[in-house]
Amino acid sequence: MSTNSHTRSKIAKSELIALDTRSLELRRQIVRVFDSSRRGHIGSAFSLVEILRVLYDDFLRYDPTRPKWSGRDRFILSKGHGCIALYVLLAEKGFFAYDELDKFCKTEGILGGHPDHRKIPGIEVSTGSLGHGLPMGIGFALNARYEGTDAKTVVVVGDGESNEGSIWEAALSAGKHRLSDLTVMVDYNKNQSYGTTVYVQDLEPIMDKWRAFGFAVVEVDGHDVTEIKAALDDPSEEPDKPKAIVCHTVKGKGIDFVEGNMDWHHKSKSSDDEIQELFAALGGS
């Protein structure tokens, strides 16, 4: 099967994945955060939910009571504008009080429109200026090697973000140093701020690109928690290489009128009716 036909089959499957109770509840919490300030990147947050859920439920090693514990794994959300999904997971895991979610983008709160490591427990580095997360992740991975620890580094990048040259410069470096404890996860929802990735800057053949930069590569349905977990857990056939997991996702996954709708890339000043429509679509209020 060619890369492009495989990609099309993955997209079709993602659109059909039924969200379980936990995934729906996480999305309701994202809407709760969005409602508190009436602004945010809903589409980007929804496409990330299952990726982050698996990382924090099943893969990453961390201690929320000791966010800077030296034995922790390092996680970077390079596409920082999707941060509402991350904030919901961090609150759930106990990194900060749950009521902080209601202070999103408010002066009395710690949660801004992009993650700030100076204020938020569990945030390794400040992100949002696209293209910076992977280079910083390589620094973490190289330091873990230097110190002789088994800490893993995981970086989630966006597909629109992957237009940045710094992503590919970093990928070259990761391949050169054979950073086998580094995993890059691409949230490949195929839409960015004002159009599709095909229209703005086509990334295909994306699998071949990551392979050419020295990565072991696998693709998954980014809304199938079983597939994501298997991709993270399964030993690579190329264990001396960094790993790239291309996660085929749907921007705005979970709400029909948000999915693939660029009007929801970033929303501000949403109405009461829009908020109620979001909750209703997720089976809540």
BAZADO-331490 format. One record per residue: x negated, y negated, z negated of N, C-alpha, C, O in turn. Coordinates in steps of 0.05 Angstrom, whole numbers, padded with zeros to 5 digits, always signed. Layout:
XYZXYZXYZXYZ
...
% end
This chain:
-00017+00024+00000+00000+00000+00000-00017-00025+00000-00036-00026-00016
-00012-00044+00017-00028-00068+00018-00023-00085-00006-00003-00082-00021
-00042-00104-00011-00039-00122-00034-00013-00137-00033+00001-00140-00052
-00007-00148-00009+00017-00165-00007+00042-00149-00011+00061-00159-00024
+00044-00125+00000+00069-00109-00004+00071-00100-00033+00093-00099-00044
+00048-00094-00046+00049-00087-00074+00059-00111-00090+00075-00108-00109
+00049-00134-00084+00058-00158-00098+00088-00162-00095+00101-00169-00114
+00098-00159-00071+00127-00163-00067+00143-00143-00083+00164-00150-00094
+00134-00118-00085+00148-00098-00101+00148-00106-00130+00168-00101-00145
+00125-00116-00140+00124-00125-00168+00142-00148-00174+00155-00149-00195
+00144-00167-00155+00162-00189-00159+00191-00179-00161+00206-00188-00179
+00198-00162-00143+00226-00151-00144+00232-00137-00170+00253-00140-00181
+00212-00122-00180+00217-00108-00205+00219-00127-00228+00237-00124-00245
+00203-00148-00229+00204-00168-00250+00232-00180-00252+00242-00185-00274
+00243-00185-00229+00269-00198-00229+00291-00181-00240+00312-00190-00248
+00286-00154-00240+00307-00135-00249+00303-00126-00278+00321-00114-00289
+00279-00132-00290+00274-00123-00317+00295-00135-00336+00299-00159-00337
+00308-00118-00351+00328-00127-00371+00313-00134-00397+00296-00118-00407
+00318-00157-00408+00304-00166-00432+00317-00153-00456+00341-00152-00459
+00300-00143-00474+00310-00130-00498+00317-00151-00519+00313-00175-00515
+00326-00141-00542+00335-00159-00563+00314-00178-00572+00318-00202-00577
+00289-00167-00575+00267-00184-00585+00260-00206-00565+00256-00229-00572
+00259-00199-00540+00252-00219-00519+00273-00241-00518+00267-00264-00514
+00299-00233-00520+00320-00253-00520+00318-00271-00544+00322-00296-00542
+00312-00260-00568+00310-00276-00592+00287-00296-00590+00289-00319-00598
+00264-00287-00579+00241-00305-00576+00249-00328-00558+00241-00351-00562
+00264-00323-00537+00272-00344-00519+00292-00363-00533+00291-00387-00528
+00309-00352-00550+00327-00370-00565+00312-00388-00583+00319-00411-00587
+00290-00378-00595+00273-00395-00612+00259-00416-00596+00255-00438-00605
+00251-00409-00571+00239-00429-00554+00259-00452-00548+00252-00475-00548
+00284-00444-00543+00304-00465-00538+00309-00481-00563+00313-00506-00562
+00308-00468-00586+00310-00483-00612+00288-00505-00614+00294-00527-00621
+00263-00497-00607+00241-00517-00608+00246-00539-00587+00243-00563-00593
+00254-00531-00563+00260-00550-00542+00282-00570-00551+00281-00594-00546
+00303-00559-00564+00325-00575-00574+00316-00596-00594+00327-00618-00595
+00295-00589-00610+00287-00608-00631+00276-00634-00620+00277-00654-00634
+00265-00633-00596+00253-00658-00585+00265-00665-00558+00261-00687-00547
+00281-00646-00546+00293-00649-00520+00272-00654-00498+00277-00669-00479
+00250-00640-00501+00230-00641-00480+00212-00616-00482+00211-00603-00503
+00199-00610-00460+00181-00587-00460+00181-00572-00433+00198-00577-00416
+00163-00553-00431+00160-00537-00407+00174-00510-00411+00161-00490-00418
+00200-00510-00407+00216-00486-00412+00208-00463-00393+00204-00441-00401
+00207-00470-00367+00201-00449-00347+00174-00435-00353+00173-00410-00351
+00154-00450-00359+00127-00439-00365+00127-00423-00390+00114-00402-00392
+00142-00431-00411+00144-00417-00436+00158-00390-00432+00149-00370-00443
+00180-00390-00417+00195-00365-00413+00179-00344-00397+00182-00320-00402
+00162-00353-00378+00147-00333-00363+00125-00320-00380+00115-00299-00373
+00118-00333-00402+00096-00323-00420+00106-00304-00441+00089-00290-00453
+00131-00303-00447+00141-00290-00472+00130-00262-00476+00119-00255-00497
+00134-00245-00456+00126-00217-00459+00096-00214-00461+00086-00196-00476
+00081-00230-00447+00051-00229-00449+00043-00235-00477+00027-00220-00489
+00053-00257-00488+00045-00265-00515+00056-00246-00536+00042-00240-00556
+00080-00236-00532+00091-00217-00551+00074-00192-00554+00069-00184-00576
+00065-00181-00532+00048-00157-00533+00021-00164-00546+00011-00148-00563
+00009-00187-00539-00016-00194-00551-00014-00196-00581-00031-00185-00596
+00006-00209-00592+00008-00214-00621+00021-00190-00636+00016-00187-00660
+00037-00174-00622+00049-00151-00635+00030-00127-00636+00030-00111-00655
+00014-00124-00614+00001-00098-00610-00029-00099-00604-00042-00078-00605
-00040-00122-00598-00067-00121-00588-00087-00138-00604-00108-00127-00612
-00081-00163-00609-00101-00180-00621-00105-00173-00651-00086-00165-00665
-00129-00177-00660-00136-00173-00689-00138-00201-00701-00154-00218-00692
-00121-00206-00721-00121-00232-00734-00110-00230-00762-00098-00209-00769
-00114-00251-00778-00103-00252-00805-00092-00280-00808-00107-00299-00811
-00065-00283-00808-00053-00310-00809-00059-00325-00835-00058-00349-00836
-00067-00310-00856-00074-00324-00881-00103-00334-00880-00111-00350-00897
-00118-00324-00861-00146-00333-00857-00150-00338-00827-00163-00322-00814
-00139-00360-00816-00140-00365-00787-00169-00366-00776-00173-00360-00753
-00188-00372-00793-00216-00374-00783-00232-00349-00792-00257-00350-00791
-00219-00328-00800-00233-00303-00807-00253-00295-00785-00245-00294-00761
-00277-00290-00793-00298-00285-00773-00293-00260-00757-00303-00257-00734
-00278-00241-00767-00273-00216-00753-00250-00216-00734-00243-00196-00722
-00238-00240-00730-00214-00241-00712-00222-00239-00683-00244-00245-00675
-00202-00231-00667-00205-00234-00638-00198-00263-00631-00185-00277-00646
-00208-00272-00608-00203-00300-00600-00183-00300-00577-00186-00286-00557
-00162-00317-00580-00143-00320-00559-00141-00349-00551-00140-00367-00567
-00140-00354-00524-00138-00381-00513-00115-00381-00493-00114-00366-00474
-00095-00399-00498-00075-00404-00478-00084-00427-00461-00080-00451-00468
-00097-00421-00439-00109-00441-00423-00088-00459-00410-00091-00483-00407
-00065-00446-00402-00043-00462-00391-00027-00473-00415-00005-00464-00422
-00039-00494-00427-00029-00503-00453-00001-00514-00452+00012-00516-00473
+00009-00522-00428+00036-00533-00427+00057-00512-00433+00081-00519-00438
+00050-00486-00433+00069-00465-00441+00069-00460-00471+00078-00438-00479
+00060-00479-00486+00054-00475-00515+00078-00468-00532+00074-00456-00553
+00102-00476-00524+00125-00470-00542+00127-00440-00547+00133-00432-00570
+00122-00424-00527+00123-00395-00532+00102-00386-00552+00108-00369-00569
+00079-00398-00551+00057-00391-00570+00065-00401-00598+00060-00386-00617
+00076-00425-00600+00084-00435-00626+00104-00417-00640+00102-00412-00664
+00123-00406-00625+00143-00389-00636+00130-00363-00647+00137-00354-00669
+00111-00352-00632+00097-00328-00642+00080-00334-00666+00080-00318-00685
+00066-00356-00667+00049-00363-00689+00065-00367-00715+00057-00359-00736
+00088-00380-00712+00106-00384-00735+00116-00357-00745+00117-00352-00769
+00125-00340-00726+00135-00314-00734+00114-00298-00749+00121-00284-00768
+00089-00300-00741+00068-00284-00753+00057-00296-00779+00042-00284-00793
+00066-00321-00785+00059-00333-00811+00035-00351-00811+00024-00357-00832
+00027-00361-00788+00005-00380-00787+00013-00408-00798-00004-00422-00808
+00038-00414-00796+00048-00439-00808+00078-00436-00814+00091-00417-00804
+00089-00454-00829+00117-00452-00838+00136-00454-00814+00131-00469-00795
+00157-00438-00815+00176-00436-00793+00189-00463-00787+00196-00469-00764
+00193-00480-00808+00207-00505-00804+00190-00525-00788+00200-00546-00779
+00164-00518-00783+00148-00535-00765+00159-00535-00737+00155-00555-00722
+00172-00514-00729+00183-00512-00702+00203-00535-00697+00206-00544-00675
+00217-00543-00718+00237-00564-00715+00224-00592-00714+00238-00612-00710
+00198-00593-00716+00184-00619-00715+00167-00622-00690+00149-00639-00688
+00173-00605-00670+00158-00605-00645+00158-00633-00632+00179-00644-00628
+00134-00642-00626+00130-00669-00614+00142-00692-00631+00150-00712-00620
+00141-00688-00657+00150-00710-00675+00126-00718-00692+00108-00702-00697
+00125-00743-00700+00101-00753-00714+00096-00739-00740+00073-00738-00749
+00117-00729-00753+00113-00716-00779+00105-00686-00776+00100-00673-00796
+00103-00676-00752+00097-00648-00748+00068-00644-00737+00054-00664-00731
+00060-00619-00735+00034-00612-00725+00034-00602-00696+00013-00598-00684
+00058-00596-00686+00060-00583-00660+00065-00604-00637+00086-00616-00636
+00045-00607-00621+00047-00626-00599+00054-00613-00573+00058-00588-00572
+00056-00628-00552+00063-00618-00526+00042-00601-00513+00047-00587-00494
+00018-00602-00525-00004-00583-00518-00018-00574-00544-00018-00590-00563
-00029-00551-00545-00040-00541-00570-00065-00557-00579-00082-00563-00562
-00066-00563-00604-00088-00578-00616-00101-00562-00639-00088-00557-00659
-00126-00554-00634-00138-00536-00654-00145-00551-00680-00150-00538-00701
-00145-00577-00680-00151-00592-00704-00128-00592-00723-00131-00598-00747
-00104-00587-00713-00080-00589-00730-00065-00562-00734-00053-00559-00755
-00068-00544-00716-00050-00520-00716-00066-00495-00723-00084-00487-00708
-00060-00482-00745-00074-00457-00752-00068-00436-00730-00045-00433-00721
-00088-00421-00722-00085-00401-00702-00092-00410-00674-00094-00394-00656
-00096-00436-00670-00105-00446-00644-00135-00448-00644-00147-00463-00660
-00148-00434-00626-00177-00434-00625-00189-00459-00613-00208-00471-00623
-00177-00468-00591-00187-00492-00577-00163-00508-00566-00142-00496-00561
-00166-00534-00564-00145-00550-00553-00144-00546-00522-00165-00546-00509
-00120-00542-00512-00118-00537-00483-00095-00554-00472-00080-00567-00486
-00093-00554-00446-00073-00570-00432-00086-00584-00408-00072-00589-00388
-00111-00591-00411-00126-00601-00388-00134-00576-00372-00153-00562-00380
-00120-00571-00351-00122-00545-00338-00150-00538-00327-00164-00556-00317
-00156-00513-00330-00182-00503-00320-00203-00501-00341-00225-00491-00336
-00198-00510-00366-00218-00510-00387-00218-00485-00404-00239-00478-00416
-00196-00471-00406-00194-00449-00425-00212-00426-00419-00225-00415-00437
-00214-00418-00394-00232-00395-00387-00261-00402-00392-00275-00385-00404
-00271-00425-00384-00299-00431-00391-00305-00430-00421-00326-00420-00430
-00286-00440-00438-00290-00438-00467-00288-00409-00476-00302-00401-00495
-00271-00393-00464-00269-00365-00471-00294-00350-00466-00302-00332-00481
-00308-00357-00445-00334-00345-00439-00354-00352-00460-00371-00335-00468
-00353-00376-00471-00370-00383-00493-00365-00365-00517-00383-00356-00530
-00339-00360-00524-00332-00343-00546-00343-00314-00541-00355-00302-00559
-00339-00304-00517-00348-00277-00510-00378-00274-00512-00389-00254-00522
-00393-00294-00502-00422-00293-00503-00431-00295-00532-00451-00282-00539
-00418-00311-00548-00426-00313-00576-00421-00287-00591-00437-00279-00608
-00399-00274-00585-00393-00248-00598-00415-00228-00591-00424-00212-00608
-00424-00228-00566-00446-00211-00558-00471-00218-00573-00486-00200-00583
-00477-00244-00575-00502-00253-00588-00501-00244-00618-00522-00236-00629
-00478-00246-00631-00476-00239-00659-00472-00209-00663-00473-00200-00686
-00468-00194-00642-00465-00165-00644-00439-00156-00656-00438-00135-00669
-00418-00172-00653-00391-00165-00663-00375-00151-00641-00382-00152-00618
-00353-00139-00650-00335-00126-00631-00310-00143-00625-00290-00132-00616
-00312-00169-00631-00289-00187-00626-00283-00188-00596-00300-00191-00580
-00257-00186-00590-00247-00189-00563-00240-00218-00558-00232-00233-00576
-00242-00226-00533-00233-00253-00524-00212-00249-00502-00217-00235-00482
-00189-00261-00506-00168-00260-00485-00160-00288-00478-00156-00305-00495
-00159-00293-00452-00151-00320-00441-00128-00316-00422-00130-00300-00403
-00106-00331-00427-00084-00331-00408-00086-00356-00391-00086-00379-00401
-00087-00352-00365-00088-00375-00346-00063-00375-00329-00050-00354-00325
-00056-00398-00319-00034-00401-00301-00042-00397-00272-00066-00399-00265
-00023-00392-00255-00030-00390-00226-00035-00417-00214-00053-00420-00198
-00019-00437-00221-00025-00464-00212-00051-00474-00222-00067-00487-00207
-00057-00467-00247-00083-00474-00259-00106-00462-00243-00128-00473-00243
-00101-00439-00231-00122-00425-00216-00131-00440-00191-00149-00430-00177
-00119-00463-00185-00129-00480-00164-00155-00495-00173-00170-00505-00156
-00159-00495-00199-00182-00510-00210-00208-00495-00204-00210-00471-00209
-00228-00509-00194-00254-00497-00189-00267-00486-00213-00283-00466-00212
-00262-00498-00237-00275-00489-00261-00267-00460-00269-00282-00446-00282
-00243-00452-00260-00234-00424-00265-00253-00405-00251-00262-00385-00262
-00259-00411-00226-00275-00393-00210-00305-00395-00217-00319-00375-00214
-00314-00418-00225-00342-00420-00235-00345-00403-00260-00365-00389-00263
-00325-00404-00277-00326-00388-00302-00324-00358-00295-00338-00342-00307
-00307-00351-00276-00305-00323-00268-00332-00312-00258-00339-00290-00264
-00346-00329-00242-00372-00320-00232-00391-00314-00256-00406-00294-00256
-00390-00332-00276-00408-00328-00299-00400-00303-00315-00417-00288-00323
-00374-00298-00318-00365-00275-00333-00374-00249-00319-00382-00230-00331
-00371-00249-00292-00380-00226-00277-00410-00222-00278-00419-00199-00281
-00425-00243-00277-00454-00241-00279-00463-00229-00305-00480-00211-00306
-00450-00238-00327-00458-00229-00354-00444-00203-00362-00449-00193-00384
-00427-00193-00345-00413-00168-00350-00400-00168-00378-00405-00152-00395
-00383-00188-00382-00371-00193-00408-00347-00173-00412-00324-00181-00408
-00354-00149-00419-00334-00128-00420-00313-00132-00443-00292-00119-00442
-00318-00149-00462-00299-00155-00483-00282-00180-00476-00267-00190-00494
-00283-00189-00452-00267-00211-00442-00244-00201-00425-00249-00186-00406
-00220-00210-00430-00197-00204-00413-00183-00230-00405-00177-00247-00422
-00179-00233-00379-00165-00255-00368-00138-00245-00359-00136-00226-00344
-00116-00258-00368-00089-00251-00360-00078-00274-00344-00076-00297-00353
-00070-00269-00319-00059-00289-00301-00028-00288-00303-00016-00268-00295
-00016-00310-00312+00013-00313-00311+00021-00321-00283+00022-00344-00276
+00026-00300-00266+00029-00304-00238+00059-00307-00231+00071-00288-00220
+00071-00330-00238+00099-00334-00232+00104-00347-00205+00127-00350-00197
+00083-00353-00191+00083-00362-00163+00097-00389-00159+00105-00396-00136
+00099-00404-00181+00109-00432-00179+00092-00450-00196+00082-00441-00217
+00088-00474-00187+00074-00494-00204+00090-00520-00205+00114-00519-00198
+00078-00541-00212+00093-00565-00220+00113-00574-00199+00135-00583-00207
+00107-00573-00174+00125-00584-00154+00132-00566-00131+00144-00575-00111
+00123-00541-00132+00129-00522-00110+00117-00495-00115+00106-00490-00136
+00120-00478-00096+00109-00451-00098+00079-00452-00095+00068-00470-00083
+00066-00431-00105+00037-00430-00102+00030-00425-00073+00008-00434-00064
+00047-00412-00058+00042-00408-00029+00041-00435-00015+00024-00440+00002
+00060-00453-00023+00061-00479-00010+00038-00498-00019+00026-00511-00003
+00033-00498-00045+00013-00517-00056-00016-00507-00050-00032-00522-00039
-00022-00482-00057-00048-00471-00052-00046-00441-00056-00047-00431-00079
-00044-00426-00034-00040-00397-00036-00063-00383-00049-00086-00388-00042
-00057-00366-00068-00078-00351-00083-00083-00323-00072-00102-00310-00079
-00067-00314-00054-00071-00288-00043-00095-00286-00024-00101-00306-00010
-00109-00264-00024-00104-00239-00040-00116-00241-00068-00140-00239-00071
-00099-00246-00088-00109-00252-00114-00124-00229-00127-00144-00233-00141
-00115-00205-00123-00129-00182-00134-00158-00180-00123-00177-00175-00138
-00160-00183-00097-00186-00181-00084-00205-00203-00094-00229-00199-00097
-00194-00227-00099-00210-00249-00108-00223-00242-00135-00247-00245-00138
-00207-00233-00154-00218-00226-00181-00239-00203-00179-00259-00204-00193
-00233-00184-00162-00253-00162-00158-00279-00173-00147-00301-00165-00156
-00277-00191-00128-00301-00202-00115-00318-00218-00135-00342-00221-00131
-00305-00228-00156-00320-00243-00177-00330-00225-00199-00340-00235-00220
-00328-00199-00196-00340-00180-00214-00322-00170-00236-00332-00161-00257
-00296-00171-00233-00277-00162-00253-00265-00135-00246-00262-00128-00223
-00259-00119-00267-00241-00097-00264-00213-00108-00264-00206-00123-00282
-00197-00100-00244-00171-00114-00240-00148-00094-00241-00150-00072-00230
-00126-00102-00254-00102-00087-00254-00079-00107-00252-00081-00129-00261
-00056-00098-00240-00033-00115-00239-00010-00101-00253-00008-00077-00253
+00007-00117-00266+00030-00107-00281+00054-00124-00277+00052-00147-00267
+00077-00113-00284+00101-00130-00286+00098-00146-00312+00097-00134-00334
+00097-00172-00310+00092-00188-00334+00115-00191-00353+00113-00205-00373
+00137-00178-00347+00160-00177-00366+00165-00149-00376+00185-00145-00391
+00148-00130-00370+00150-00103-00379+00130-00098-00401+00106-00095-00396
+00139-00098-00426+00120-00097-00449+00104-00071-00448+00081-00070-00457
+00116-00049-00438+00102-00023-00437+00079-00025-00418+00057-00016-00424
+00083-00037-00394+00062-00040-00375+00040-00058-00385+00016-00052-00381
+00047-00080-00397+00027-00099-00407+00010-00086-00428-00015-00088-00428
+00023-00072-00447+00008-00059-00469-00011-00038-00457-00034-00035-00466
-00002-00022-00438-00019-00001-00426-00043-00014-00412-00065-00003-00414
-00039-00036-00399-00061-00049-00385-00082-00060-00404-00106-00059-00398
-00073-00069-00428-00092-00079-00448-00106-00056-00462-00130-00058-00468
-00092-00035-00467-00102-00013-00483-00119+00008-00468-00138+00019-00478
-00111+00012-00443-00124+00034-00428-00153+00028-00421-00159+00006-00413
-00170+00047-00425-00198+00043-00419-00201+00037-00389-00189+00050-00372
-00218+00018-00383-00222+00011-00355-00239+00032-00341-00256+00044-00354
-00234+00036-00315-00252+00053-00300-00279+00040-00295-00298+00053-00285
-00280+00014-00301-00305-00001-00298-00311-00015-00325-00309-00039-00327
-00318+00001-00345-00320-00010-00373-00341-00031-00377-00341-00044-00398
-00359-00034-00359-00380-00054-00362-00373-00081-00350-00390-00099-00348
-00348-00084-00341-00340-00109-00329-00318-00123-00345-00304-00110-00361
-00316-00150-00343-00293-00163-00354-00268-00153-00340-00269-00143-00317
-00245-00157-00353-00220-00147-00341-00202-00170-00334-00200-00190-00349
-00189-00168-00311-00168-00187-00303-00142-00172-00300-00140-00152-00286
-00121-00182-00314-00094-00170-00312-00076-00190-00298-00070-00211-00310
-00068-00184-00274-00050-00202-00259-00022-00194-00267-00012-00173-00260
-00008-00213-00281+00019-00208-00292+00039-00221-00273+00042-00245-00273
+00054-00205-00258+00074-00216-00241+00099-00223-00258+00112-00206-00270
+00104-00249-00259+00125-00259-00276+00145-00277-00260+00141-00282-00236
+00166-00284-00273+00186-00302-00261+00187-00328-00278+00192-00326-00302
+00182-00350-00266+00183-00375-00281+00212-00380-00290+00230-00380-00275
+00214-00384-00317+00241-00388-00328+00256-00362-00333+00280-00362-00337
+00241-00339-00333+00254-00313-00336+00273-00312-00360+00267-00319-00382
+00298-00303-00354+00317-00299-00374+00342-00315-00371+00363-00308-00383
+00341-00337-00356+00364-00354-00352+00366-00359-00322+00348-00372-00310
+00388-00351-00310+00390-00352-00281+00385-00380-00269+00370-00383-00250
+00397-00401-00282+00395-00427-00270+00368-00441-00276+00363-00463-00266
+00351-00428-00292+00324-00438-00297+00303-00423-00280+00283-00435-00273
+00309-00398-00274+00289-00382-00260+00282-00394-00233+00299-00398-00216
+00256-00399-00229+00246-00410-00204+00256-00438-00197+00252-00447-00174
+00267-00452-00217+00278-00478-00212+00258-00499-00222+00253-00502-00245
+00246-00514-00202+00225-00533-00209+00236-00556-00226+00220-00571-00239
+00262-00560-00227+00273-00581-00244+00268-00575-00274+00268-00592-00291
+00262-00549-00279+00257-00541-00307+00227-00536-00312+00220-00526-00333
+00210-00545-00294+00181-00542-00300+00175-00559-00325+00163-00548-00344
+00184-00583-00326+00183-00599-00350+00209-00615-00351+00217-00628-00332
+00222-00613-00375+00248-00627-00379+00244-00647-00401+00230-00642-00421
+00257-00670-00398+00258-00689-00420+00286-00702-00421+00299-00703-00401
+00294-00710-00445+00320-00723-00449+00343-00705-00439+00361-00714-00426
+00341-00679-00447+00363-00661-00439+00388-00667-00455+00387-00676-00478
+00411-00662-00442+00436-00668-00455+00445-00646-00473+00434-00623-00473
+00465-00652-00490+00477-00631-00508+00488-00609-00491+00486-00585-00499
+00501-00615-00469+00512-00594-00452+00491-00576-00441+00495-00551-00440
+00468-00587-00433+00447-00570-00422+00436-00551-00444+00431-00528-00439
+00433-00561-00468+00424-00545-00490+00443-00522-00496+00435-00499-00500
+00468-00528-00496+00489-00508-00502+00489-00487-00479+00494-00463-00484
+00485-00496-00455+00484-00477-00432+00460-00458-00435+00462-00434-00429
+00437-00468-00444+00414-00451-00449+00420-00430-00470+00415-00406-00466
+00430-00439-00493+00436-00420-00514+00457-00399-00505+00454-00375-00510
+00478-00409-00491+00499-00391-00482+00488-00370-00463+00497-00346-00464
+00470-00377-00445+00458-00358-00426+00442-00337-00440+00438-00315-00429
+00432-00343-00464+00416-00323-00479+00433-00309-00501+00422-00294-00517
+00459-00313-00500+00476-00300-00519+00476-00311-00547+00481-00297-00566
+00470-00337-00549+00469-00350-00576+00483-00376-00575+00497-00383-00556
+00479-00392-00597+00492-00418-00598+00475-00436-00616+00483-00459-00619
% end
